Amino acid sequence: MSATTPKPAPPKLDVPLLDLKTQYAALKGEILPVVERVLDSQYMINGPEVGEFECQAAGYCGAKFAVGCSSGTDALILALMALGLKPGDEVITTPFTFFATVGSIHRQGLKPVFVDIDPDTFNLDTEQLEAAVNEKTRAIMPVHLFGQMADMDTVLDVAEKHDLKVIEDAAQAIGSKQNDAPAGSLGDCGCFSFFPSKNLGGAGDGGLVTTQDEETYERLKMLRMHGGKNRYYHDEVGGNFRLDTLQAAYLSVKLKHLDTWHEGRRKNAAFYDESLKDVAQVKTPVIAEGNQTIYNQYTLRVEQRDELQTYLKEAGIGSAVYYPLCMHEQKCFAHLGQGPGDFPIAEQAAGEVLSVPIYPELSEEQLTHVVETIKRFYA
Ligand SMILES: Cc1ncc(COP(=O)(O)O)c(C=O)c1O
């Protein structure tokens, strides 16, 4: 077919990028009594459900302590505050991430320093980490993108050698593992998001910080409540970063199902991997040895990305580009003096990635429709 001949319209079946209603319908009987109990108690802030959820989440993430908070973004801010980073300090991170990673660093008056990514995993290329360390470097913030952990052995080695803090941006990776160590159990802090599209999605915004260190835990709790241990007496300036009681109760119900949902996503991923392996224009996700991913996203690298996305839409299939513009190319970070060409691997990824539906409730018919539509596009 010539480039000018339009492709015939593809067969259609509704496959949204995410379908939260189906999951909620299955859980409604469990959730509504819990919501009613909290509402009846009217203990809306710092109710017992918050502490209960924190205990369960800490256990799940292999951490001694966990502090619920208002969002994944606020989890990152709280961690940066609790670990004592000061304006002007440098934090090494990836240019290929959701904005909040770098936005949080910037908002604390810190300087983000980028290192390019590994082309297979989309995570920090840890081989390049040490070259980015200088006398102002105080922390490394690896991001476990799409649900797969960054190479933590090297991150921790470099951090130990140069006395740096490690803050895991595990917003997309709750339950993900590397050599059996869960995301959020290895760094000084692990930061999680309960944005509704996450594998553990809340009824609105929510987040969590994990730590193995008791002193950090005490600081996180204090900073979450305006920096005061005792009401109206403030040792330092914190913020209102609390997790609502209702949110914690809702998340406790969902946490019990999380491993089953992860398993469903892995099964769907295995189906895509197998079905798309011979499509030359498509590269399926690469999972590094020792990693067990939770597939918060199933992200392909594809040729003619934008055209494929339009074609999928015509066929009723939702998809998304996470992320179309790297952090060093964002207008708000122009003052860092970097731009196109500085992190070529990340920039190439931004031009090629496409995430397709992966949630556990997808039917075989829907999965097959996605695969057949992709194949038809390249045929
Ligand atoms: C990698 C990453 N970091 C941080 C965040 C921020 O989380 P939230 O949206 O809960 O503030 C997200 C959320 O999408 C994320 O994907």
The ligand as an ORCA input file, in Angstrom:
! r2SCAN-3c Opt
* xyz 0 1
  C       7.140      8.108     38.588
  C       6.155      8.923     39.354
  N       6.569      9.707     40.343
  C       5.705     10.443     41.074
  C       4.352     10.439     40.831
  C       3.453     11.324     41.604
  O       2.394     10.685     42.215
  P       0.998     11.435     42.468
  O       0.304     11.576     41.171
  O       0.289     10.528     43.419
  O       1.310     12.749     43.094
  C       3.864      9.618     39.797
  C       2.417      9.583     39.514
  O       1.966      9.339     38.448
  C       4.775      8.860     39.030
  O       4.353      8.069     38.030
*
